């Protein structure tokens, strides 16, 4: 399980580029770029993990995500 998580973390880092862990200036993604990266990450995650289809858990995760958006903003 640890190897799977490490592989995903490395893959996501490579997809995003190392800018996300450097001290270089912040790069704002366009909506199109963000969507493309999201689709790439989703493909990697779906290939590595089984999807969970439990309404209670899905509702909880969606609630957490909404709380993050409320605090951080949609951008």
C-alpha positions, 0 to 999 in steps of 0.5 A, a space after each residue: 500500500 505504501 508503494 502505491 501511495 508513493 507511486 501516486 505522489 511521484 506521478 502527481 508531482 511529475 504531472 504538476 512539475 516540481 514547481 509545486 515543491 520549490 521556492 520559485 514564484 507562484 504559478 497560477 493555472 488557467 481553468 483549462 490547465 487546471 482541468 487538464 491536470 485534474 483529468 490526468 490525476 484522475 486517470 492515475 488515481 482510477 488506475 491505482 485504486 478501486 472506486 468506493 461507492 458508498 453514499 454515506 462516505 461520498 456525502 462526507 467527502 463532498 461536505 469536506 470539499 465544500 468546506 474547503 471551497 468555502 474557506 479557500 474560495 473557488 479559485 
